[in-house]
Structure formats: structure tokens, C-alpha cells
Amino acid sequence: MKTYTLILIFLAGFLNSNARPTDNPRSPHFATDEIVQNKPGDNQRHPRIAAAFNGWLYAAYTINDTTTKRGGIYVSFSKDNGQTWKKFVTYEFNNSFYRYTDVAVGGSDTSNISVFVAGTLLNLSNGSSTIYIDQFNGSSGDLITGQVYERSLGALSITDMAVFCDNSFPSSLSAPFSVSILYAVHGGVQDSLFFAASVNGGQTFTIRNTIAHTTGAFRKVALGYGRSPSVIAGAYYAAWEMLNTPASTLGHIYVSHTKLTIGNGWNTPFCLDSLSPATLGLCRNPAVSCQQSALNNDVGDLSVVVGFERASAGNMTNMDIVGCGNKKAFSSSTWNPFTVATTAENDLQPALAFNPASNRFLITYYDSTNGQLPYAVQDVNLNTPNAWLYLTSQYNDQRTNLTAPHPVIAINPSVQEACFLWTGENAGNGNGVALFDAEYAGLATGIITPALTENWTGNPYPNPAKGNINIPLGFAAPVKMNSVIYDLLGNQVGGQEEISFSSGTQLLTFDISTLENGVYFCRMETGGVAHTIRFIVQH
């Protein structure tokens, strides 16, 4: 029986706005893979990752043994940016399989971090299915509330699920944050897409909606949350795959979002693949990501991207990564197609994230032809939708061990790092590891020393901070810089103008002792290039 090991890597948070695609598949931005968990006999699948405000990371995945008919969910935990991992919580039951899992994190204080672990349990004895969410203390792993959300579906089957939390930029109508779940159910007459949400930090899930029905089949689903100063109440966005029949392998990609408030229902779904004859009915496996920022995009709205697989000319062995973006995603259905990977490789399993520090969307996927996991970025304003900038064509060390890696991304807000998690086939000694950008070896202390051939910005420290916040900088030549500090609502609360820096490694320091506890952003601009970093004030 094949076994699988879970893998995680990191890319350092700053990505120079003039960065170029690397000529070396193993870019210097990446180090060696870090093993998250490698338990012999487990079939580790469906990886998911979430990050707390302070940088603690939670990796969830299913562990099902088809021989013993014993299934479960394993959640690993790292307090050091992914360098070391330990068990956070695990479920294991006989005569049961966990088909899907997901994890979300909320809370703005180390003592009250909540980790929401969702799972879909299939009882092999009677064929019944149950979907649920458990809430745990993010520090101790103690159960806070078991089955804070639960629904028994009897003989109906759950075809996919996702959870998400608005903790980074909470809705103005949720306190202290909201958390939600999206799932697809396969029935005898029709399939249904369901949504449930809590706007009181996961205490009760009082919002429950049916988003869509179909006489065809719903399969893969994706869930995200977006907010900007113009969309102050925030909105959840769902993307899903709809097949014409349960036996179909390709179909349509739909998207919708919550209305003026999270509890006011959902807008009419929009079919994204209908925008082009080259995609119509030839798609599957969607991913979604939304702008979450204290600044508006350049049209004063909210940017959202949906990525998915497309069978090139209907050829299932030549799948492309394509998608649609909308920079007015809350106010209109003006979706514009884009392409990420359309070459002869068989490209699968896209995943997306948004980094508020760099105002960029991030995408990764599985190039199954070459056994590679590429990584590319796109600006929040989506002005050149096809211009996804490849930072590397391969961040994974080993290429022959991948069969269904399903890579996922999260942003570590403490150091503005992109975190990658995937599964690989175990050849006997494991192969997964945490990868840091080799140029940023001093990341843990916030001191970064790359060769100064171009300007760079390091990670703020300490973070959280209560007196001063320090931001490492590097300049290839003398510059003048303007800086502005914003709160979560986009209000200017500090900054400095016309700061002169000489070339070399520098340090920008702010007195934040008078700021209230919370999340803040510092926008720095020099030479027409702007970069934003995120930091936390905690007195």
C-alpha cells in the first residue's frame, strides 16, 4: 500500500516588484523541504494550512488506512515559522473514513486563538455522512466547543467542503470575527450547495443558506473572504464545479458572493467558463482568493480571482491553469479571463492566496508532466490579467514522489511569508520540509542581508510590538522615502515624509507606543515603487 508524507515550504515575504522569473528551477528563494508529518501506513491526503495572527501555523490533512478501515484527521502545529512541527490534535475511528478536512484560525491575542477544524466523516458500517466543525484553543490544543457546527446527512454524500475565517480583516458586522463553511452534497434527485456562518467568533452558526441546486452534480468547492475600505462589511466568495452528470469529468465553474452583509444571502451565481468558447464546459477544480486590505484597489472596489483547470481542446492529458479576475467583484460581474499556464504540460490542482503586505495574489499548482510545483504572483489591480510573474518553476525538492500533491498556500502574517503545503508519495524515508528563501537567512531576527543589487524590504520586528517597530531596508543607491501607517479601516495614524537613506542596509523605526492594540500597515514608497508591510501592536 502506498503511503504519503506531508510537506511544507516557505518563501520569504518580500517579493521585489521588479523581480524576474528565475532561470534556475531551484531558485535561491527556496531552501530544503521540511517534513511536517510522516507516519508509516497513513494515507495522508487533502492538505490544508492556516496561519494565526502571530505566525503560528496549523496544517491539517486526512489519514485513512484502507486496509484496516480506520480513518482520521491529523493537525500539526508550528510556533517557529514551520521549522519544527508537533501534533496539535488528531481524530481516528474504526470503520470510518474522513474524506475531507479543512482548518481556519481566528483571534488577535495569543491567549485566545481559536482553531476551527472541519471534517466530513463517512461511517463505513451504515454509509451515513456527517459534516462538523470543532473549536480548539490554539495554544494548548484543548477542545473549546465540540461540534460547534454539525449536520448529519444520512445516506447523502458530501463531495467537497471548505472553511474560512475573516480574522485578518474582520467584517464590520462580526465580533470578534466570523467563520464559515461551504459544502456540496450529492443527493438522489439533485445536488445542493450549502453555506453556514458564525458572526460571533464561532460560538453559534446562525446564518445558514442554500446557494444553489442542480440536477447535474456539484464537486469541488472553494471559499474565500474579501474586504477593503469600500467594502467595509466584507463578503464571502464561493466558487464551485458543476458537472452536467455525476459521471462527467469536466464541467462549469460558478462564482457567487454574499450580499450587502454576510447574513443577507447570496447573489445570483455567475458562470465563469461561459466567457470563452475555449473554456465552456471544459473546466474543473476551482480555487478562489480575495483582496483583504486596508487600502482600496485602483477602482475603489474589491479584487477577486478564481483559478481552475481547463482541458485544452478537450484533451484531459493537457490540462491548463486558467481563471477569471474581477477588480469590481463586489459591485459588478465584470469578470475577465486570464491564463497562467497553457503550455503542453499537464497542469493541475491550482491554489490561490492574497498577501496584503505586497498587495499581490499568489498561485501555485501541480505540473504533473515534470513533477514540479511552480509559484507565480499577480498585482491586486489586475490591469494586465495574463501577466502572472513566475518566481520559480519548482519549489519542491523531489519530483518523482508526486502523484496527487494538491498544494495549498497561506500567508504567515507575522513575517509576511507565503507558506506552501502539499503531499508526496513516501519512498521509504520521507521527503517533506520547510523551505525558506536562502537570501533571507536572518529571518527569525528580522535582519536580512542579501546582495544589494536591488532594493528590498525585510520583515518588521518585534512583531507583535508595543514600543517601537523596526523595519529592515536595503538600498542599492541613496534614496528618499515616504512612509504612511494605516489602521484596519484605512485611517492614517502615523508615518514620515522625505526620509533620506544612504545605500546599503538600513533600519526604519517607528514609535508605536500610543497606538491601540490591533493590526496596522506601513506603506513605503520610493522611486515610484510602493511596498506595504503588516505589523501588530500588542501592549
C-alpha positions as CSV (number, residue, x, y, z in Angstrom):
1,M,0.0,0.0,0.0
2,K,1.3,3.5,-0.9
3,T,1.8,5.9,2.0
4,Y,2.1,9.6,1.8
5,T,4.1,12.3,3.7
6,L,3.1,15.9,4.2
7,I,5.4,18.7,3.0
8,L,5.6,22.4,3.8
9,I,7.8,25.2,2.4
10,F,8.2,28.9,2.8
11,L,9.1,31.8,0.6
12,A,10.3,34.9,2.3
13,G,7.6,37.6,2.4
14,F,9.2,40.4,0.4
15,L,9.0,40.0,-3.4
16,N,10.7,42.8,-5.2
17,S,8.2,44.5,-7.6
18,N,10.8,44.2,-10.4
19,A,11.6,40.5,-9.7
20,R,12.3,38.4,-12.8
21,P,11.4,34.7,-13.5
22,T,14.2,32.5,-12.3
23,D,16.4,30.7,-14.8
24,N,17.2,28.1,-12.2
25,P,14.3,25.7,-11.4
26,R,15.5,25.6,-7.8
27,S,15.6,29.3,-7.2
28,P,17.7,30.7,-4.3
29,H,14.5,31.9,-2.8
30,F,13.9,28.3,-1.6
31,A,15.7,26.0,0.8
32,T,15.1,22.4,1.7
33,D,11.7,20.8,2.3
34,E,10.7,20.3,5.9
35,I,8.8,17.1,7.0
36,V,5.6,18.0,8.8
37,Q,4.4,14.5,9.4
38,N,5.5,11.1,8.1
39,K,3.6,8.3,9.9
40,P,4.1,4.9,8.2
41,G,0.9,3.4,7.0
42,D,-1.1,6.6,6.8
43,N,-2.6,7.8,3.6
44,Q,-2.0,11.5,4.2
45,R,-4.3,13.5,1.8
46,H,-6.2,16.7,1.3
47,P,-3.7,19.0,2.9
48,R,-4.9,22.4,4.3
49,I,-3.0,25.1,6.1
50,A,-3.9,28.2,8.2
51,A,-1.9,30.9,10.0
52,A,-2.7,32.7,13.2
53,F,-2.0,36.5,13.6
54,N,1.2,35.8,15.4
55,G,2.6,33.4,12.8
56,W,1.7,30.1,14.4
57,L,0.9,27.6,11.7
58,Y,-1.7,24.8,11.6
59,A,-1.6,22.0,9.0
60,A,-4.5,19.6,8.6
61,Y,-4.8,16.5,6.5
62,T,-6.8,13.3,6.4
63,I,-5.2,9.9,7.4
64,N,-7.2,6.9,6.1
65,D,-6.0,3.3,6.1
66,T,-8.0,1.3,3.5
67,T,-6.7,-2.0,4.9
68,T,-7.8,-1.6,8.5
69,K,-10.7,0.7,7.6
70,R,-9.6,3.2,10.1
71,G,-9.7,6.9,9.3
72,G,-8.9,10.2,10.9
73,I,-7.7,13.8,10.7
74,Y,-4.3,14.9,11.8
75,V,-3.5,18.5,12.6
76,S,0.2,19.6,13.1
77,F,1.3,22.8,14.7
78,S,4.4,25.0,14.4
79,K,5.4,28.0,16.5
80,D,8.6,28.8,14.7
81,N,7.5,29.6,11.2
82,G,7.5,26.0,10.1
83,Q,10.9,24.9,11.1
84,T,9.6,22.3,13.6
85,W,6.2,20.6,13.9
86,K,4.4,18.7,16.6
87,K,0.9,17.1,16.9
88,F,-1.9,19.6,17.7
89,V,-4.9,17.3,17.6
90,T,-5.8,14.0,16.0
91,Y,-9.1,12.1,15.3
92,E,-9.0,8.4,14.5
93,F,-12.0,6.0,14.3
94,N,-12.6,2.4,13.2
95,N,-15.0,1.6,10.3
96,S,-14.8,5.3,9.3
97,F,-13.2,7.5,6.7
98,Y,-12.6,11.2,6.8
99,R,-13.0,12.2,3.1
100,Y,-12.2,15.9,3.5
101,T,-10.8,18.3,6.1
102,D,-10.0,22.0,6.4
103,V,-8.7,24.4,9.1
104,A,-9.3,28.1,9.9
105,V,-7.8,30.3,12.6
106,G,-9.3,33.3,14.5
107,G,-8.3,35.5,17.4
108,S,-6.0,38.5,17.9
109,D,-4.4,37.6,21.2
110,T,-2.1,34.6,21.9
111,S,-4.3,33.6,24.8
112,N,-7.5,33.4,22.8
113,I,-6.5,31.9,19.4
114,S,-9.3,29.7,18.1
115,V,-8.5,26.9,15.7
116,F,-11.6,25.5,13.8
117,V,-11.1,22.0,12.4
118,A,-13.7,20.8,9.9
119,G,-14.2,17.3,8.7
120,T,-16.5,15.0,6.8
121,L,-17.0,11.6,8.4
122,L,-18.2,8.6,6.4
123,N,-19.5,5.7,8.6
124,L,-18.5,2.6,6.7
125,S,-20.9,0.5,8.7
126,N,-24.1,2.2,7.6
127,G,-23.0,4.5,4.8
128,S,-24.1,7.7,6.7
129,S,-22.2,11.0,6.4
130,T,-21.7,13.8,8.9
131,I,-20.0,17.2,8.5
132,Y,-18.9,19.2,11.5
133,I,-16.6,21.9,12.9
134,D,-14.7,21.6,16.3
135,Q,-13.2,24.6,18.0
136,F,-9.8,24.3,19.8
137,N,-7.6,26.5,21.9
138,G,-4.8,27.5,19.5
139,S,-2.1,27.3,22.2
140,S,-3.0,24.3,24.3
141,G,-4.9,22.2,21.7
142,D,-7.7,21.8,24.3
143,L,-11.2,21.5,22.9
144,I,-13.3,24.6,23.4
145,T,-16.5,23.5,21.8
146,G,-17.1,20.2,20.1
147,Q,-19.2,20.2,17.0
148,V,-19.9,23.9,17.2
149,Y,-21.4,23.2,13.8
150,E,-22.7,19.7,12.9
151,R,-25.1,18.3,10.3
152,S,-25.9,14.7,9.7
153,L,-26.8,13.9,6.1
154,G,-27.7,10.2,6.3
155,A,-27.1,8.4,3.1
156,L,-26.4,11.6,1.2
157,S,-22.7,12.0,0.3
158,I,-20.5,15.1,0.8
159,T,-18.5,15.8,-2.4
160,D,-16.3,18.6,-1.0
161,M,-16.1,21.3,1.7
162,A,-14.1,24.4,2.7
163,V,-13.9,26.6,5.8
164,F,-12.7,30.2,6.0
165,C,-12.3,32.9,8.7
166,D,-12.3,36.7,8.2
167,N,-9.9,37.2,11.2
168,S,-7.3,39.2,9.2
169,F,-9.8,41.9,8.3
170,P,-13.0,41.2,10.3
171,S,-16.3,42.3,8.9
172,S,-17.6,45.4,10.5
173,L,-20.7,43.3,11.3
174,S,-18.9,40.5,13.1
175,A,-17.4,40.4,16.6
176,P,-14.7,39.5,17.1
177,F,-14.6,37.7,13.7
178,S,-16.7,35.4,11.5
179,V,-16.0,31.9,10.4
180,S,-17.9,30.0,7.7
181,I,-18.2,26.6,6.0
182,L,-19.2,25.8,2.4
183,Y,-20.0,22.2,1.3
184,A,-21.6,20.3,-1.6
185,V,-24.0,17.4,-1.1
186,H,-24.8,14.8,-3.6
187,G,-28.5,13.7,-3.4
188,G,-30.7,11.2,-5.3
189,V,-32.7,13.9,-7.2
190,Q,-30.4,16.9,-7.1
191,D,-27.1,18.2,-5.7
192,S,-27.1,21.2,-3.3
193,L,-24.5,23.7,-2.2
194,F,-24.8,24.9,1.4
195,F,-23.2,27.7,3.4
196,A,-23.2,28.3,7.2
197,A,-21.5,31.1,9.1
198,S,-21.0,32.4,12.6
199,V,-20.5,36.2,13.2
200,N,-19.7,35.9,16.9
201,G,-16.3,34.2,16.8
202,G,-17.6,30.7,16.2
203,Q,-20.0,30.5,19.1
204,T,-23.1,29.9,17.1
205,F,-23.7,29.3,13.3
206,T,-26.9,31.1,12.9
207,I,-26.5,32.0,9.2
208,R,-27.5,29.1,7.0
209,N,-28.1,29.4,3.3
210,T,-28.6,27.2,0.3
211,I,-26.6,28.8,-2.5
212,A,-27.6,26.6,-5.4
213,H,-29.2,23.4,-6.6
214,T,-28.5,21.3,-9.7
215,T,-29.8,18.2,-11.4
216,G,-26.2,17.6,-12.5
217,A,-23.5,17.3,-9.9
218,F,-21.5,19.6,-7.7
219,R,-18.0,18.5,-7.0
220,K,-15.0,20.7,-5.9
221,V,-15.8,23.9,-3.9
222,A,-13.6,26.8,-2.8
223,L,-14.3,29.6,-0.3
224,G,-12.6,33.0,0.4
225,Y,-13.3,36.3,2.1
226,G,-12.6,39.8,0.9
227,R,-12.7,43.2,2.4
228,S,-11.5,46.7,1.6
229,P,-12.4,50.2,2.9
230,S,-15.1,50.5,0.2
231,V,-16.5,47.0,1.1
232,I,-16.4,47.6,4.9
233,A,-18.9,44.9,5.8
234,G,-16.8,42.3,3.9
235,A,-18.1,39.4,1.7
236,Y,-17.6,35.7,1.4
237,Y,-16.9,34.4,-2.1
238,A,-17.7,30.8,-3.2
239,A,-16.5,29.1,-6.4
240,W,-17.6,25.6,-7.4
241,E,-17.5,23.0,-10.1
242,M,-20.8,21.9,-11.7
243,L,-20.9,18.8,-13.9
244,N,-23.7,18.0,-16.3
245,T,-24.0,14.5,-14.9
246,P,-22.4,12.7,-11.9
247,A,-20.3,10.6,-14.4
248,S,-18.9,13.7,-16.2
249,T,-15.2,14.6,-15.7
250,L,-15.4,18.2,-16.9
251,G,-18.0,20.9,-16.5
252,H,-18.6,24.5,-15.5
253,I,-17.1,26.9,-12.9
254,Y,-19.5,29.2,-11.0
255,V,-18.9,32.0,-8.6
256,S,-21.1,34.0,-6.2
257,H,-20.7,36.1,-3.0
258,T,-22.7,37.3,0.0
259,K,-24.8,40.4,-0.4
260,L,-24.5,43.7,1.5
261,T,-24.0,41.8,4.7
262,I,-22.9,38.3,5.4
263,G,-26.3,37.3,6.7
264,N,-28.3,38.7,3.7
265,G,-28.0,35.7,1.4
266,W,-26.1,35.2,-1.8
267,N,-26.1,36.9,-5.3
268,T,-27.1,35.0,-8.4
269,P,-24.3,32.6,-9.4
270,F,-22.2,33.6,-12.5
271,C,-20.8,31.0,-14.9
272,L,-17.1,31.9,-15.5
273,D,-16.3,29.4,-18.2
274,S,-19.1,30.9,-20.4
275,L,-16.8,33.9,-21.1
276,S,-14.8,32.0,-23.6
277,P,-15.6,29.1,-26.1
278,A,-12.2,27.7,-25.2
279,T,-13.3,27.1,-21.6
280,L,-17.1,26.4,-21.9
281,G,-17.9,23.1,-20.2
282,L,-14.2,22.0,-20.2
283,C,-13.3,23.0,-16.6
284,R,-12.9,21.6,-13.1
285,N,-11.2,22.1,-9.7
286,P,-11.7,25.8,-8.8
287,A,-9.7,27.9,-6.3
288,V,-10.6,31.4,-5.1
289,S,-8.8,34.3,-3.4
290,C,-10.0,37.7,-2.4
291,Q,-8.3,41.0,-1.7
292,Q,-8.1,41.6,2.1
293,S,-6.6,45.0,2.6
294,A,-6.7,48.3,4.4
295,L,-6.4,50.0,1.0
296,N,-8.8,50.0,-1.9
297,N,-7.7,48.8,-5.3
298,D,-7.3,51.4,-8.1
299,V,-11.0,51.5,-8.9
300,G,-12.1,51.8,-5.2
301,D,-13.6,48.3,-5.0
302,L,-12.5,44.7,-4.2
303,S,-10.4,42.4,-6.4
304,V,-11.1,38.7,-6.6
305,V,-9.6,35.9,-8.7
306,V,-10.8,32.4,-9.4
307,G,-8.4,29.9,-10.9
308,F,-9.3,26.5,-12.3
309,E,-8.2,23.7,-14.6
310,R,-9.2,23.7,-18.3
311,A,-8.9,20.8,-20.7
312,S,-7.1,22.2,-23.7
313,A,-9.3,21.4,-26.7
314,G,-11.0,18.9,-24.5
315,N,-7.8,16.9,-24.0
316,M,-7.7,15.5,-20.5
317,T,-3.9,14.9,-20.7
318,N,-3.2,18.6,-21.5
319,M,-4.8,20.5,-18.7
320,D,-4.2,24.2,-18.4
321,I,-4.4,26.6,-15.5
322,V,-6.6,29.5,-16.3
323,G,-9.1,31.7,-14.5
324,C,-11.0,34.9,-14.2
325,G,-10.4,38.1,-12.3
326,N,-12.7,40.9,-11.2
327,K,-11.5,44.2,-9.8
328,K,-15.1,45.3,-9.1
329,A,-16.0,42.0,-7.6
330,F,-18.5,43.4,-5.1
331,S,-20.3,45.8,-7.3
332,S,-20.4,44.0,-10.6
333,S,-20.0,40.8,-12.5
334,T,-17.3,42.2,-14.8
335,W,-15.1,39.1,-14.8
336,N,-12.1,38.9,-17.2
337,P,-10.5,35.7,-18.3
338,F,-6.7,35.2,-17.7
339,T,-4.2,32.4,-18.3
340,V,-1.5,31.2,-16.0
341,A,-0.1,28.0,-17.7
342,T,-1.2,27.0,-21.2
343,T,1.8,25.1,-22.4
344,A,2.0,21.4,-23.3
345,E,2.4,20.3,-19.6
346,N,-0.5,18.7,-17.8
347,D,-1.1,21.3,-15.1
348,L,-3.5,20.5,-12.2
349,Q,-4.7,21.4,-8.8
350,P,-4.4,25.3,-8.6
351,A,-4.4,27.0,-5.2
352,L,-4.6,30.8,-4.5
353,A,-3.9,33.3,-1.7
354,F,-3.7,37.0,-1.2
355,N,-0.8,38.8,0.5
356,P,-1.9,42.1,2.0
357,A,1.7,43.2,2.6
358,S,2.7,43.1,-1.0
359,N,-0.9,43.6,-2.4
360,R,-0.5,40.5,-4.6
361,F,-2.4,37.4,-5.5
362,L,-0.3,34.2,-5.3
363,I,-0.9,31.0,-7.3
364,T,0.6,27.5,-7.2
365,Y,-0.3,24.3,-9.0
366,Y,1.0,20.9,-9.9
367,D,2.9,20.4,-13.2
368,S,2.3,16.7,-13.4
369,T,4.4,16.3,-16.6
370,N,7.6,17.5,-14.9
371,G,6.8,16.8,-11.3
372,Q,7.1,20.4,-10.3
373,L,5.2,22.9,-8.1
374,P,5.5,26.3,-9.7
375,Y,4.7,29.6,-8.0
376,A,3.6,32.9,-9.6
377,V,2.1,36.3,-8.5
378,Q,-0.2,38.9,-9.8
379,D,-0.8,42.6,-8.8
380,V,-4.1,43.3,-6.9
381,N,-5.2,45.8,-9.6
382,L,-5.3,43.0,-12.3
383,N,-4.5,45.6,-15.0
384,T,-2.6,43.0,-17.0
385,P,-4.5,39.8,-16.2
386,N,-2.3,37.4,-18.1
387,A,0.9,38.8,-16.6
388,W,1.4,36.3,-13.8
389,L,5.1,36.7,-12.7
390,Y,6.7,33.3,-12.1
391,L,9.0,33.4,-9.1
392,T,10.1,29.8,-9.6
393,S,9.1,26.8,-11.7
394,Q,9.8,24.4,-8.9
395,Y,9.9,25.0,-5.2
396,N,9.7,21.3,-4.3
397,D,13.0,19.3,-3.8
398,Q,11.9,16.0,-5.2
399,R,10.0,15.5,-8.4
400,T,9.4,11.7,-8.7
401,N,7.4,11.4,-5.5
402,L,4.4,13.5,-6.5
403,T,1.1,11.8,-7.6
404,A,-1.6,14.0,-6.1
405,P,0.1,16.7,-4.1
406,H,-2.8,19.2,-4.0
407,P,-0.5,22.2,-3.0
408,V,-2.1,24.9,-0.8
409,I,-0.9,28.3,0.3
410,A,-1.3,30.5,3.4
411,I,0.2,33.8,4.3
412,N,2.1,33.9,7.6
413,P,1.1,37.4,8.8
414,S,3.9,37.7,11.4
415,V,6.7,37.7,8.8
416,Q,4.7,38.1,5.6
417,E,5.8,34.7,4.3
418,A,4.0,32.6,1.7
419,C,3.6,29.1,3.2
420,F,3.2,26.1,0.9
421,L,1.9,22.7,1.9
422,W,1.4,19.5,-0.2
423,T,1.5,15.8,0.0
424,G,4.1,13.5,-1.7
425,E,4.4,9.7,-2.0
426,N,6.7,8.2,0.6
427,A,9.5,6.2,-0.9
428,G,10.5,4.9,2.5
429,N,12.3,7.7,4.3
430,G,10.0,10.7,3.8
431,N,10.8,13.8,1.8
432,G,8.9,16.9,3.0
433,V,10.5,20.0,4.5
434,A,10.1,23.8,5.4
435,L,11.8,25.9,2.7
436,F,13.0,29.4,3.4
437,D,14.4,31.9,1.0
438,A,18.1,31.3,1.2
439,E,18.8,35.0,0.8
440,Y,16.9,35.8,4.0
441,A,18.7,33.5,6.4
442,G,18.3,36.1,9.2
443,L,14.5,35.9,9.0
444,A,14.0,34.9,12.6
445,T,15.6,38.0,14.0
446,G,14.3,40.3,11.2
447,I,17.8,41.1,10.0
448,I,18.2,40.3,6.3
449,T,21.4,40.6,4.3
450,P,21.0,39.9,0.6
451,A,23.4,41.3,-2.0
452,L,22.2,44.9,-2.6
453,T,21.8,44.7,-6.4
454,E,18.2,46.0,-6.0
455,N,16.1,47.5,-3.2
456,W,14.5,45.2,-0.7
457,T,12.3,45.3,2.4
458,G,12.6,42.9,5.4
459,N,10.2,41.7,8.0
460,P,9.3,44.0,10.9
461,Y,10.4,43.2,14.4
462,P,9.5,42.6,17.1
463,N,6.1,41.6,15.8
464,P,3.8,41.9,17.8
465,A,5.4,45.1,19.1
466,K,4.5,47.6,21.9
467,G,7.1,50.3,22.0
468,N,9.0,50.6,18.7
469,I,8.6,48.7,15.4
470,N,11.7,48.2,13.3
471,I,11.6,47.6,9.5
472,P,14.9,46.4,7.9
473,L,15.6,48.0,4.5
474,G,18.2,47.7,1.8
475,F,19.1,50.1,-1.0
476,A,21.3,49.8,-4.0
477,A,21.7,53.6,-4.1
478,P,20.8,56.6,-1.9
479,V,17.0,57.3,-1.9
480,K,14.3,59.4,-0.3
481,M,11.3,57.6,1.1
482,N,7.8,58.5,2.2
483,S,6.0,56.2,4.7
484,V,2.4,56.1,6.0
485,I,0.9,53.9,8.7
486,Y,-2.7,52.9,8.4
487,D,-5.1,51.1,10.7
488,L,-7.5,48.4,9.5
489,L,-10.1,50.9,8.5
490,G,-7.6,52.8,6.3
491,N,-7.2,55.7,8.6
492,Q,-3.7,57.3,8.6
493,V,-2.3,57.1,12.1
494,G,1.4,57.8,11.5
495,G,4.3,58.0,9.1
496,Q,7.3,60.0,8.0
497,E,7.9,62.1,4.8
498,E,11.1,62.6,2.8
499,I,13.3,60.2,4.8
500,S,16.8,60.1,3.4
501,F,18.7,56.8,3.3
502,S,22.1,56.0,2.0
503,S,22.9,52.9,0.1
504,G,23.3,49.6,2.0
505,T,21.4,48.0,4.9
506,Q,19.2,50.5,6.8
507,L,16.6,50.4,9.6
508,L,13.3,52.3,9.7
509,T,11.9,52.7,13.2
510,F,8.5,54.0,14.4
511,D,7.3,54.8,17.9
512,I,4.0,52.9,18.1
513,S,3.6,53.2,21.9
514,T,0.5,55.4,21.6
515,L,-1.3,53.2,19.1
516,E,-4.1,51.0,20.3
517,N,-3.8,47.2,20.1
518,G,-4.6,45.9,16.7
519,V,-3.3,45.3,13.1
520,Y,-1.6,48.1,11.2
521,F,0.0,48.6,7.8
522,C,3.1,50.6,6.8
523,R,3.2,51.7,3.2
524,M,6.6,52.8,2.0
525,E,7.2,54.5,-1.4
526,T,10.5,55.4,-3.1
527,G,11.2,56.0,-6.8
528,G,7.6,55.3,-7.7
529,V,7.6,51.8,-6.2
530,A,5.5,51.1,-3.2
531,H,5.6,48.2,-0.7
532,T,3.3,47.6,2.3
533,I,4.2,45.6,5.4
534,R,1.8,44.4,8.1
535,F,2.5,44.5,11.9
536,I,0.6,44.0,15.1
537,V,0.5,46.3,18.2
538,Q,0.0,44.4,21.4
539,H,0.7,46.3,24.7
